[in-house]
Amino acid sequence: MSTRLCADADEAVAGIRDGSTVLIGGFGMAGMPVTLIDALLAQGAGDLTVVSNNAGNGDTGLAALLAAGRVRKVICSFPRQADSYVFDELYRAGKTELEVVPQGNLAERIRAAGAGIGAFFCPTAVGTLLSEGKETREIDGRTYVLEYPIRGDVALIGAYRSDRMGNLVYRKTARNFGPVMATAATTVIAQVREIVETGELDPETVVTPGIYVDRVVQEVDRA
């Protein structure tokens, strides 16, 4: 199926269902698809499992989705920071579940889903609370923990440019989790700063090929 260019973010997030697992790109606010998250908030889907590097910043974007009570569980590597007060309050009140995953493991579990890997062994978290209840194995004298892929029903990612076929170019740190998330979800939705004609992007700069991308929308200018 070819990439669909959406007229607005509401069209882009249409059809996301209650109970979905949603992969959300971003490293802090770098690469955070705020336009799509705002549209998801307006769309109304709830009981979501959100997979992201962190658990929201301030009271916008992912934090606003959390504050609205739409998120049942957060899977992330960095749940606490100075401005993650929305998630912190919800978690302490027992209103949101949390699964902490070391950052490298998080990226690799998502990548494994996209690569069709059934599971993998990793040394990170051995001997800590994060490995409790998980299978371990000694390989070449070192202990490893068995980890399973993280798949998404939907991925919301932010990129810099797209052509009309959905080929994506990222900008610096905003690249972060976007490329692996784009391979690991059933439906991939990208917000971009600019949409150009097919053939205008240098193929050597394309990180996410359009074959992975289902919908593209140009982000709202928040200035």
C-alpha positions in Angstrom: 0.0 0.0 0.0 1.4 3.4 -0.9 1.9 6.2 1.6 -1.0 8.5 2.1 -0.4 12.3 2.4 -2.9 13.5 4.9 -4.6 16.9 4.8 -4.2 17.4 8.6 -3.2 15.5 11.7 -6.8 14.5 12.5 -6.9 12.6 9.3 -3.5 11.1 10.0 -4.5 9.6 13.4 -8.0 8.5 12.4 -8.7 4.9 13.3 -6.4 4.4 16.2 -8.3 2.2 18.6 -8.7 2.0 22.3 -6.1 -0.4 23.8 -3.5 0.2 21.1 0.2 0.0 21.7 1.6 3.3 20.4 5.3 3.8 19.8 6.1 7.5 20.1 9.5 8.8 18.9 11.4 11.6 20.6 14.4 12.1 22.9 12.9 14.7 25.3 11.3 17.1 22.9 13.8 16.4 20.0 11.9 14.5 17.4 8.7 14.4 19.5 5.7 14.3 17.1 3.7 16.8 19.1 1.2 17.6 16.3 0.3 13.9 16.0 0.0 13.5 19.8 -2.3 16.6 20.0 -4.5 15.0 17.3 -4.5 11.7 19.1 -5.7 13.6 22.2 -8.5 15.1 20.3 -9.3 11.8 18.6 -10.2 10.2 21.9 -8.5 6.7 21.9 -7.8 5.5 25.4 -6.5 2.6 27.4 -3.2 3.0 25.5 0.2 1.5 26.1 2.7 4.1 25.1 6.3 3.2 24.3 8.7 6.1 24.4 12.1 7.1 25.6 10.7 9.2 28.4 7.4 9.8 30.1 6.5 13.3 28.9 7.7 16.9 29.3 5.9 19.7 31.1 2.2 19.6 30.3 2.2 19.3 26.5 2.5 16.4 24.0 2.8 13.0 25.7 2.3 14.7 29.1 -1.1 16.1 28.0 -2.1 12.6 26.8 -1.2 11.2 30.2 -3.1 14.0 32.0 -6.2 13.2 30.1 -6.2 9.7 31.4 -5.7 8.1 28.0 -2.6 6.0 28.9 -2.9 2.8 30.8 0.8 1.9 30.7 4.1 3.5 29.9 7.1 1.6 28.7 10.2 3.8 28.7 13.8 4.2 29.8 13.7 7.6 31.5 10.4 8.1 33.5 11.7 10.8 35.8 13.2 14.2 35.1 12.6 17.8 36.3 9.5 18.4 34.2 7.9 14.9 34.2 5.6 15.9 37.0 2.4 14.8 35.2 3.6 11.2 34.9 5.1 11.2 38.4 1.8 12.2 40.0 -0.2 9.6 38.0 2.2 6.8 38.8 2.3 7.6 42.5 -1.5 7.6 42.6 -1.6 4.2 40.9 -3.3 5.6 37.8 -0.7 4.6 35.3 1.5 1.5 35.0 5.2 1.6 34.3 7.7 -0.7 32.7 11.3 0.6 32.9 13.5 -0.6 30.1 17.2 0.4 29.9 17.6 2.7 26.9 19.8 0.4 24.8 17.4 -2.5 25.5 14.4 -0.4 24.5 15.9 0.5 21.2 17.0 -3.1 20.5 13.6 -4.6 21.6 11.9 -2.3 19.1 14.5 -3.0 16.4 14.1 -6.8 17.0 10.4 -6.5 16.3 11.1 -4.8 13.0 13.8 -7.3 12.1 11.6 -10.4 12.9 13.8 -11.5 15.7 11.9 -13.7 18.2 14.0 -12.8 21.3 17.6 -12.0 22.2 20.0 -12.2 25.1 21.5 -9.0 26.5 23.8 -8.4 29.5 22.2 -5.1 30.6 20.2 -5.3 33.9 21.7 -8.6 35.0 21.5 -8.8 38.8 19.1 -5.9 39.1 15.4 -5.6 39.8 14.9 -5.2 36.1 15.9 -8.8 35.4 13.7 -10.4 38.1 11.5 -13.1 36.7 13.3 -13.2 33.4 15.2 -16.1 31.9 19.0 -15.9 32.1 21.8 -17.8 30.4 25.5 -18.0 30.7 27.2 -17.5 27.3 31.1 -17.6 27.1 31.3 -17.0 30.8 29.0 -14.0 31.0 25.4 -13.9 32.2 22.7 -12.6 29.8 19.0 -11.8 30.2 16.4 -12.9 27.7 14.5 -10.0 26.2 11.5 -10.0 23.9 10.6 -7.6 21.0 8.3 -4.6 21.5 5.8 -4.3 18.6 3.4 -1.4 18.1 -0.1 -1.2 16.6 0.8 2.4 15.7 4.1 4.4 15.5 4.0 8.2 15.7 7.3 9.6 14.6 8.7 13.0 13.7 11.0 13.6 10.7 12.4 16.7 8.9 11.4 16.0 5.3 9.3 13.6 3.4 8.7 13.2 -0.3 5.4 12.2 -1.7 6.3 8.5 -1.4 6.9 8.7 2.3 10.7 8.5 2.2 11.9 10.3 5.4 15.0 12.4 6.2 15.7 13.3 9.9 17.6 16.2 11.4 20.3 15.6 13.9 19.2 14.4 17.4 15.6 14.3 16.2 16.5 11.1 14.4 16.6 9.1 17.7 14.0 6.3 17.9 12.1 7.2 14.7 13.9 4.8 12.3 13.5 1.7 14.5 9.9 2.5 15.4 9.0 2.9 11.8 9.9 -0.8 11.2 8.1 -2.1 14.3 4.5 -1.0 14.0 1.5 -2.1 11.9 0.7 1.5 11.0 3.4 4.2 10.8 2.4 7.9 10.8 5.0 10.6 10.3 4.8 14.3 10.9 7.3 16.3 8.9 8.4 19.9 8.6 8.3 19.8 4.8 6.9 17.6 2.0 8.8 17.7 -1.3 8.2 16.2 -4.7 9.4 12.6 -5.3 13.0 12.8 -6.6 14.0 15.9 -4.7 15.5 14.1 -1.8 19.1 12.8 -2.1 18.7 9.0 -1.8 21.8 8.9 0.3 20.1 11.0 3.0 16.9 8.9 3.3 16.9 7.0 6.6 13.4 5.5 6.6 12.3 4.3 3.2 8.7 5.0 2.3 7.8 1.3 2.2 7.6 1.5 6.0 5.5 4.7 6.2 1.7 4.6 5.9 0.7 8.2 6.4 2.5 11.6 6.3 1.3 15.0 7.5 3.0 18.3 7.5 3.3 19.6 11.1 1.6 22.7 12.4 3.7 25.7 12.8 3.7 26.3 16.6 5.4 29.7 16.4 
